């Protein structure tokens, strides 16, 4: 597996964790949370609602697939083969990053869920463990950043790049890739922090969560990687590109 393929899998995996945590917090807004900080009780509430959130997220995938398909259709109609003569440079790699991160952003579209409810729910969570509180606050910040992220016009960016003789990508590409990459690279450590508060009673639901997480990860990767491959072929980039020795650092 190439280093770029590994990176794509990492980006998708982190994005999934962010979406899972967001969905969990939304459901927790209506759950019976402890009135005072209690790590054990809060952990159980988290796990119960994570299970329900994972099931709910699976219902979003058909809509996500349709949205990715719409992007594929737009590329086919507006900018097919626009990059067929592009050299293998850092700029080419940056456009490929835009394609990958755009597909991830579409699948993780925060407008699919009640974002405002998520933010309110995060603020209400109570933990005696400060590390968990900090980790959940980080997820809140990341999800809000995702909500504010403006997705670029891929075809407009690719045409602009083509007009420059494939020497420069537009500022919109650089800005989106930088911000989206920062969001996707945010570590989500809540599950690891909760392990110390999980007991034998949580084992059945943990098994269900693991099963659903695997299914969600598998299906989401199919949507993201399938859309990415189609778009790259339509743009004329074909096989996966890598920066050459002259690529920008």
C-alpha positions in Angstrom: 0.0 0.0 0.0 1.4 3.4 -0.9 2.1 6.1 1.6 -0.7 8.2 0.1 -3.2 5.4 0.4 -2.2 4.9 4.0 -2.8 8.6 4.5 -6.2 8.5 3.0 -7.2 5.7 5.3 -5.9 7.7 8.3 -7.9 10.8 7.2 -11.1 8.7 6.8 -10.6 7.0 10.1 -10.1 10.2 12.0 -13.1 11.8 10.3 -15.2 8.8 11.3 -14.1 9.2 14.9 -15.1 12.9 14.9 -18.5 12.1 13.4 -19.1 9.3 15.8 -18.2 11.5 18.8 -20.5 14.3 17.4 -23.4 11.9 16.9 -22.9 10.5 20.4 -23.0 13.9 22.0 -26.2 14.8 20.1 -28.0 11.8 21.4 -26.7 12.4 24.9 -28.6 15.7 25.0 -31.8 13.7 25.6 -30.3 11.0 27.7 -30.3 10.7 31.5 -26.9 12.1 32.3 -25.6 12.2 35.9 -26.3 15.6 37.6 -22.8 15.6 39.1 -19.5 14.5 37.6 -19.3 10.7 37.8 -16.9 9.0 35.5 -18.4 5.5 35.7 -22.0 6.6 35.1 -21.0 9.1 32.4 -19.0 6.4 30.7 -22.1 4.1 30.6 -24.3 6.9 29.2 -21.6 7.6 26.6 -21.4 4.0 25.5 -25.2 3.5 25.4 -25.6 6.6 23.3 -22.6 5.9 21.1 -24.3 2.6 20.2 -27.4 4.4 19.2 -25.5 7.1 17.4 -23.5 4.6 15.3 -26.8 2.9 14.2 -28.2 6.3 13.3 -25.1 7.3 11.3 -25.5 4.3 9.1 -28.8 5.8 7.9 -26.8 8.8 6.6 -24.6 6.8 4.3 -27.1 6.6 1.3 -27.5 10.4 1.3 -23.7 10.8 1.5 -23.3 8.5 -1.5 -25.8 10.5 -3.4 -23.9 13.7 -2.6 -20.6 12.2 -3.7 -22.3 11.0 -6.9 -23.5 14.5 -7.6 -19.9 15.8 -7.3 -18.7 13.0 -9.7 -21.5 14.1 -12.2 -20.5 17.7 -11.9 -16.9 16.9 -12.7 -18.0 14.8 -15.7 -20.1 17.7 -17.0 -17.9 20.7 -16.3 -14.2 19.7 -16.2 -13.6 16.3 -17.6 -9.9 15.7 -18.7 -9.0 19.2 -17.6 -5.8 17.9 -15.9 -4.9 15.2 -18.5 -1.6 17.0 -19.3 -0.7 17.8 -15.8 2.9 16.8 -14.7 3.6 14.9 -11.6 4.4 17.8 -9.2 3.5 19.1 -5.8 0.7 21.0 -7.4 -0.8 17.8 -8.8 -0.6 16.2 -5.4 -2.3 19.2 -3.8 -5.2 18.9 -6.2 -5.5 15.2 -5.3 -5.6 16.2 -1.7 -8.4 18.6 -2.4 -10.3 15.7 -4.1 -9.7 13.4 -1.1 -10.6 15.9 1.6 -13.6 17.2 -0.3 -15.0 13.6 -0.5 -14.4 13.2 3.2 -16.1 16.6 3.9 -19.1 15.6 1.9 -19.5 12.3 3.8 -19.0 14.1 7.2 -21.2 17.1 6.3 -22.2 18.6 9.7 -25.5 19.7 8.2 -26.7 16.1 8.2 -27.1 16.3 12.0 -28.4 18.8 14.5 -25.1 20.7 15.0 -26.5 23.2 17.4 -27.8 20.4 19.5 -24.4 18.8 19.5 -22.8 22.0 20.7 -25.3 22.3 23.5 -24.9 18.7 24.5 -21.1 19.0 24.7 -21.4 21.9 27.0 -23.6 19.9 29.4 -21.3 16.9 29.7 -19.8 16.4 33.2 -16.7 14.4 34.0 -14.6 14.3 37.1 -11.7 13.4 34.9 -10.3 16.6 33.5 -8.6 14.8 30.6 -11.9 13.6 29.3 -13.4 17.0 29.6 -10.5 18.5 27.7 -10.8 15.8 25.0 -14.5 16.3 24.5 -14.0 20.1 24.3 -11.4 19.4 21.6 -14.0 17.4 19.7 -16.5 20.3 20.0 -13.9 22.7 18.7 -13.1 20.4 15.8 -16.7 19.9 14.8 -17.5 23.6 14.9 -14.4 24.1 12.7 -15.8 21.5 10.3 -19.2 23.3 10.3 -17.4 26.6 9.3 -15.3 24.9 6.6 -16.2 26.2 3.2 -16.0 23.5 0.5 -14.3 24.7 -2.7 -15.5 24.5 -6.3 -13.4 21.7 -7.5 -13.9 22.3 -11.2 -13.2 26.0 -10.9 -10.0 25.2 -9.0 -8.9 22.6 -11.6 -9.6 24.9 -14.5 -7.6 27.8 -12.9 -4.7 25.4 -12.3 -4.9 24.3 -16.0 -4.8 27.9 -17.2 -1.5 28.5 -15.3 0.0 25.6 -17.2 -0.3 23.5 -14.0 2.3 25.7 -12.3 0.1 27.1 -9.5 -3.0 26.0 -7.7 -5.5 28.7 -6.6 -5.6 30.1 -3.1 -8.9 28.3 -2.5 -7.3 24.9 -3.0 -4.4 25.7 -0.6 -6.7 27.2 2.0 -9.2 24.3 1.9 -6.5 21.6 2.0 -4.7 23.2 4.9 -7.8 23.7 7.0 -9.4 20.3 6.2 -6.1 18.5 6.8 -5.9 20.2 10.2 -9.4 19.1 11.1 -8.9 15.5 9.9 -5.6 15.3 11.8 -7.1 16.2 15.1 -6.6 13.2 17.5 -9.7 11.8 19.1 -8.7 10.2 22.4 -12.1 9.9 24.3 -12.5 6.1 23.7 -9.0 5.5 25.1 -9.7 7.7 28.2 -12.9 5.9 29.0 -11.4 2.4 29.2 -10.4 2.8 32.8 -14.1 3.3 33.7 -15.5 0.4 31.7 -16.4 -2.8 33.6 -17.7 -6.3 32.8 -21.2 -4.9 32.4 -20.1 -2.8 29.5 -18.5 -5.7 27.5 -21.7 -6.6 25.5 -22.3 -3.1 24.3 -18.6 -2.6 23.6 -18.8 -5.6 21.3 -21.7 -4.1 19.5 -20.0 -0.8 19.2 -16.9 -2.5 17.8 -19.1 -4.3 15.2 -20.9 -1.2 14.1 -17.7 0.9 14.0 -16.1 -1.7 11.6 -19.2 -1.6 9.4 -19.4 2.2 9.4 -15.7 2.4 8.6 -15.9 -0.1 5.8 -18.9 1.5 4.2 -17.6 5.0 4.5 -14.3 4.1 3.0 -16.1 2.6 0.0 -18.0 5.9 -0.5 -14.9 8.1 -0.1 -12.4 6.1 -1.9 -14.8 5.2 -4.7 -15.7 8.8 -5.3 -12.1 9.9 -5.2 -11.0 7.3 -7.8 -13.8 8.3 -10.2 -13.1 12.0 -9.8 -9.3 11.6 -10.4 -10.0 9.5 -13.5 -12.4 12.1 -14.9 -10.0 15.0 -14.2 -7.5 13.1 -16.3 -5.1 12.4 -13.4 -5.7 8.6 -13.7 -3.4 6.6 -11.4 -2.5 8.0 -8.0 0.1 10.8 -8.4 3.0 11.6 -6.2 5.2 14.7 -5.9 8.4 14.4 -7.9 11.8 15.4 -6.6 11.0 19.0 -7.7 7.7 19.1 -5.8 7.2 21.9 -3.3 8.1 21.0 0.3 
